[in-house]
């Protein structure tokens, strides 16, 4: 055994520990539901659809838990399932037809109500509110891949290799989508504020 | 030293992968710092609002765990559901086709009355027609029974007159 080699026993224990975590579905939902829901909600921009897809995600994870090999974190695995479900959802004709008429769309003004009260003055609060609404509106203008990369990086704070692992894109492609997404949002912010 | 940071350099800083050169530039360029801070604060505010919104949405709508609301159905249950659905469809189709092919008793009552009227009138007409036919046949028989046909009757009268004249001579 070389000094730099990773002990096989540790890898096996880590994998077994992760697989055992999947058995406790309630704990799994409690830990990861918000993250999955948020990503799905901002991807499909429909709260009801997001709830449904989030449920499907955990159901699929529970049913296919035997297939989890433990080569990535559970969070990454769940986000990969959610990403695939969102992709299937956005491809469906039904989604395309109802996309612009979703009655339960995630509203920008509704979102800005949940701003943290870190800003001291009323003016700063107003500016922050306008910026949040602007970022949210601009998200809808981005392509699916740009939006996915942006939400994963800047909302869920996932690192670039994890985003690449979830989406199946290369690191360079992920960075390219992020550059374009940030450019669009920066342009909107610069034009209005 | 270049004027300002490029978009890619600013984005790299947002992503946390900026180079030492970029960091050095930011130390001496308030414009780039201001631009970067505006982006950072906007994204940070959006992240905070998104987290607050999602927590509130999930807490308000669903107290029941997700999986419990959608109990797992086994493959056998799915097959049973599909089979029973097919049986129901087959029964409904059979009933529909049976009703479609056999006349409805209630709907047959109404046309029955005109049919019987038509039959009664038809039978009366048929009786009259038979009577007329019988009369025609009897007339034909009587005409056939005569030795000289009706069109030849004038000749017969002339012949008889002539014979009577000759006998008188």
Interface residues (C-beta under 8 A of the other chain):
Chain A: X25 X26 X29 X33 X34 X37 X38 X41 X42 X47 X51 X54 X55 X58 X59 X62 X63 X106 X110 X111 X112 X113 X114 X115 X116 X118 X128 X131 X132 X134 X135 X136 X153 X154 X155 X157 X160 X175 X178 X179 X182 X183 X185 X186 X189 X193
Chain B: X7 X8 X10 X11 X14 X15 X17 X35 X38 X39 X41 X42 X43 X45 X46 X47 X48 X49 X50 X51 X52 X53 X54 X55 X56 X57 X58 X61 X62 X65 X66 X67 X69 X70 X72
